[in-house]
């Protein structure tokens, strides 16, 4: 009779030994030989009439090894199920070299496997009073609303072509040609068209460009003509690296090919209707109010994302949990498509550890608090996404194509899987939010952008 024994060899790390004797695998070996002789094509023998001895001679070793290993696998799987062992991934074979399996001398064989056991743990950061976090409320400033109004007026405005450059909002269509400091164009040098606003140049260059018209040129050096951020963008556009200090010293001859100035749209009902077709906005005050709420809605979702990231970090780093680190590193080496070296596994481990903790914690929270997402909820969410995507919303309700499109989507495993994961994660965070102390704090967008990110990646020992 086959026996399976187990002993502990490390933290959450057990060795499982499966012993099989001849009565466990021989009957199957004989059956396999019979099966094979029925279907084997061996020259000189009629199909189905190949003697067993002949099959054994030719294919015995392979068939024998196959049956022994099948028996071992069956025993191991049965044992794991009966004992209800919660293990990570699959057992790893500990046998370093192949066993000498000889069908002429069948005997008892022992195979060793190691397994990593999942830890029992409590999600302590969510116990009452354990964790307090800040939920930031971001108010839109007048200045932000002004900028947005102005951006929309420009976006909807019409382009005029003035004679000369006289306004910092002038749009300059220009050709850059690589040259020397005197403006002699370099043979085979860089030549590139671009369009920039006058105000993107440094004040000195702006002065130099004022009063120029279509067809005029100036010579300038990149490094001294733009602020750092713009310089990086211009360098990239010309085919250099944004940080290329040497390229920044180059001179270019800049020729104006076209001049433009956008005439800003008037703030009137027609314009408001264009920006918000589904709203009844008639006054500038109402328009500004709407923009303000849109800006704040955006910041609201950014603030939630931040809160959820913090929750994630707290849960992953502050839930006390032991993991069979050494086993998992060995598993990283053998468990994936292509084997990895010990160094590679060591390097990947911290990231893997992080993900693994999150998987264990989120699975437990979803299970213990029944936070699952039903197929119906999934479908409803997909529907809302589609309605939002196609805009008209109510007009599409009940459209036949919508339902058949939805049905098709819901058969796409990848889509369903991804949507499920997004929704269940969202549900999990919404639920976890209610388990921590949240203090609301009002700040500006500028202050919010400057907040440090909490990633305390301390190593788990």
N, C-alpha and C positions, 0 to 999 in steps of 0.2 A: 504493500500500500504506500502511496505517496505521502510524504510528511512535509509540513511547512512549519518552520520555527522562526522566531523573531527575537533579536536582541538589540538593546540600545547601544549605539556606538558614538553618540555625540548629542549635542543639543538638538532636540527635535529631529534626530537623525537615527534611523534604525536599519539594521541589516536583516534581510529576510532570506532564509535558506530554503530552497525547494529541493527535496530528495525524491527521485523517481527510481523505481525498481522495474525489473523486466516485465512483471505482470501488468504494469501500468501502460507500457508502450508497445510490447511485442505484438499483442493481438492486432493493434492498428498497423504495425509494420507489415504483418502478413497480409492484411487486407489491402494495403497500399500496393504490395507486390502483385497481388491477384489483379487488382484494378489496372495496374500498369501493363500486365501481360495481355490483358484483354484488348488494350488500345494501342499497344506499341507497334511501330512499323520497323521491323528488323529484316534486312535483306535475307532471303533464303527461308523465311518462315511466313506462313500464311497469317494474315491479321487475326489476332485472337488465339493463335495456337503457339505462342512463344512459351517455352517451358520456364517455370518460376526460377529454376537454377540459373538460367541464362540471364534473366532480368536482374537477379541478385548480383551476378558477376559484373554486369555492365553498370547498373544503376543503384546497386545496394547501398553504398556509402551515403549517397545523396538522400535517398528515400529514408534511410535509417536516421540520419541526423535530423531530417525534417520532422519525423514523427516524435523523436525524443523532445525536440524543442517545442513542438506543438503541445505536447503533454505538459511540459514545464509551464508554458504560458497559461494554459487552461487552469492549472493548479494555483498559479500566482494570482490570476484575475479573480478566481473564486474566493481565495483567501482574503484579498483586499475588500471584496464586496461583503463577505460574511462578517468580517471584523469591523466593517464600516470605518475603515481608515481614511481620514481626510488627508490626502497627500497632494504635494505639489507636482504638477506635470506627470511624468511617468517614472517608474522605477529605473535606476541605472544599473546595468550589469557590472558586477565587480570582478568578473573573471577576466584576467588579463590575457591569457592565451586560450586558443581553441582547445576544447576537450578532445581526448583521443577516443572517439566513439567508434567502436569496432563491432559490426553486426555479427561477426563470427563468435565474439565473446561478449554477449550482452551482460551488463552488470548494473550495479546501482550507481547512479550519477547524482552529484550534488551541484546545484547552481546557486551562486550568491548574488543578491541584488541589494542596492541601498535605496531607501526612500527618504524624502524630506516630508515631515509632518506639519500640517497647518497648525498655527498656535491658537489657543483659546485666549481671547482678550476682551476687555470692555472698552467702549469708546468714551473714555473718561472726560475729554474736553467738553462733551455735551451734557455732563451732569450739572445740576443746577448750581449757578453761581461760579462755575469754574472758569468761564471764558467771557471777557467783555471786549467788544470791538466797536469801532466807530463807523457809523453810516454817514457819509458826507452828502450834504444837500448843497447843490451848486446853483447860485442865483445868476442869471444872465445880467451883465452890466449894460448900462445905456450905450457904452462905447461898442460893445459886441453887437448890439442890435443895430447901431449906426453902420458898422462895417458890413453887416449882412444886407441891410437895405441897399447900401451903395453897391455891393457886389451884384445883387439882383438887378439893380438899375443898369449896371454896365452890361451884364449878361444879356439883358433884353434890349439893349440900346442899339442904335444903328451907327455904322462906321462912316465917318466923313473923311475926306482927304484934304487936310490943310496944306497951305503953300510951304510954310516954314515951321521949324520946331520951336514951340513957344510955351509948352505946357508939360508938366512932369508926367501927365497921363498920356502923352503922345505915344502911339505905337510905332516903333521904328522897324521896318523890314530892312535887314542889312545883310551884306555879304562880308564874311570874314575871309581875308587872304593873308597867309603867313608872309611876313616881310622883315626887312631890317629896320633899325630905328629911324632911318630916313624915309621909309615907306616904299623901298624897292622890293617888289614882290619876289619871293624865293621861288626859283625854278622847281617845279614838282612838289611845292609845299602844300600845306593844308588849305582847302577852300571849302567854305561851308556857309549855307544860308541859315538865318535865324530871325526871329522877331522878338523884340524886347521892349519893355516900357522904358521911357527916358529915366524914370526914377530908380531903375535898377542899377544905373551907373553911379560911380563915385561923384561927389559934388563938383570936383574939378573938371571931370569929363563932361558932366551935364552942361557946365558953363561953356565948354568948348563946342558942344553940339548945338547950343541954342542959336537960332537964326539960320542954321543950315537947311538946304532944300534937297529934293530928290536929285541924285547924281553926285552930290558932294562927298568928299572923303576926309577922314582924319586918320592919324597913325597913333596907336596906343599900345601900352604894355599891359598884359592881362592882370598881373599881380597888383598893380596900383590902380586898376580901374573899377574893381568890384569889391564888395565886402566878402568876408570869408565864405559864407554860405553860397552866395551867388557864384563866386569864383569856382567853387567845387562843381556846381551845375554846368557852368560854361566849359570847364575843362573836360567834363565827361562828354558833353555834347560834341566837343572837337575831337573826341577819341582818346583822350588821356585818362589817367587815373585821377580821381578827385583830389588826391593828396600830392600829386606830382609837382614838387617844388620847382624842379628845373623847367618843366613846360610852362609854369606860371610866369617865368621870366621872358617868355617869347613876346615878340612884337607882332602886331597884326595891323593890316590896313583895313579900315572899315568903310564900306561904301553904302550910302543910303539908296535902297532900291524903291522904297515906297514909304509914304508917311500916312499915318492914320490917327484919328481921334474919335473915340466912341462918344456919341452924344447920349448922355444919360436919359433914361426914360422918365417921364413925369410920373409923380405919385398920384395916379388917378384910378378911378374904379376899373377902367379897362385893364390897367396894369395889374391891379390886385386880383382880378378875375383870371388873368393869365397864369399868375403864380399859384393861386388856390382855386381851381375851377369848381370844386365842390362846396366852397364856403360862400356865405353872403357877407363879403367884406366891402364896406363902402367908404370908410374913413382911414386916414393915415394912422390914427391912434389904434384902431382895431387891427390894422395890418401889423403894426409894431408889436402889439400884444400877442398876435398869433405867432410872429417870428420868435418872440421871447419864449413862448411856451414850447416851440419846436426845439429851440436851442437847449432849453432846460430838460426836455425829454431826452435829447441826445446825452446830456451830461448825467441824467438819471441812470441811463443804462450803463454808462461808463462807471458810475459809482457802484452800481450793483456788481458789475464784473470785478471791480476791485475788491469789494466785500467778499465775493465768492472765492476769489483767489486767496484772500487771507484765511478764509474758513478752510480751504483746501490745505494750505500750509499748516495751520494749527492742527487739523485732524491728522495729517500725515506725520507731523513731527512730535506731537504731544500725546498721541495715543500709545501707551506703553505696550510694546509688542516684541516678542522674541522671534527671530527668524533663523532657520538653519543655514547661516551664511555660507559655510564651507561647502555644504551640499549644493546650494544654489549656484555657487561659482562653478562647481564641477558640472552641474547640469547645463549652465550656460555654454560650457565648452562642447558638450556632446549633443545637447538637445535640439539645436537648430539645424536648418538645411545643411549648411556647411560647417564642419568642425572649426572651433576657434582655439587659439593658443591660450595658455594660462594668463599671459599678459593681457590679451584682448579681453578675456572674461573679467579680469581684475579692473580694467579700465571702464568696462560697461556696467559693472556691478552697481555703483551708487545710483545711477539712473534707473536701473532695473528694480533695485530695492524700493525706490520712491514709488514707482508705478505699482509694484506688487502690494505695498502697504495700502495704497489707495484702492486697489481692486478688492483687497480683503475687507477694508473698512466699509467701502461703499456697498459691496455685496451684503455685508452683515446688516447695515442700516436699512437697506431696501427690503431685505427679508424680514427683519424684526419689526419693522414699522409698516409693513405692507404698502410700500410706496410704488408699487408696480404701475405700469402704464398699460391700459387695456387696448385691444385692437381698435375699439370704437374711438377712444381718445386719439389714437394715432391717426386714424382716418380723418377725424374732425380737424386736427392740427394741420394735416396735409392740405385739407380743403381750404382752410383759412389762408394758408400760405399762397395757394393758387389764386384765390380771390384777391389777395393783396397784390400779388404779382401782376395779375391782369387788370388791376386798377378798379374797374367799374363796380366791383363789389356786388351790391344788391342786384344789378342788372343781370349778373351771371347766375344768380341763384336758380336752381332747378333746370339749368340748361343741360340738355342730354349729353352733349359732348363732354361736359365737365364730369359727369358721373362715370362715363366710360373711361375717361382719362385717369380719373382717380382709381378706378378698379385696376387699370393697367399698372399704375404706380405702386399700388398695394401688393402687386405680385412681384415687384422688383425687390429681391431679398436685400440687396445692398442698400437701397433707399430706406426700406423698412427698418433695417438694422441700425442705420445711422440716425434716423429720426427717433427710433426708440431710445438709443443711447443719449441723444441730446435731451429728450423729454424727461427721461428718468433722472438724468443728472440735474436738470433744472428743478425737478420735483424734490430731489434730495437736498439741494441747497436751500430751496424755499423753506423746506421743513427744518433744516438745521439752523436757519436764521432765527426761527422761533425758539430755539433752545439755548441761545446765547444772549447775554445782555447787550442790547444795541443802544449806543448813545448817538443821537443825531447831532451833527455839527455843521454849521453853515460856513462855506468858504467860497472863494472866487475860483474861476476856472484856472487862473494862473497859479494860485496856491495849490490847487488840486494836481496840476501837471507836475509840480515840484515835489510832491510827496514821495518819500523814499519807498522802494518796493521791499516788502518783507520777504526775503528768501533766506531763512536761516537754515542753510544746508549743514546742520551739524551731523557728523557721522554717527550712525547708530551702533553702539557697541553691544 
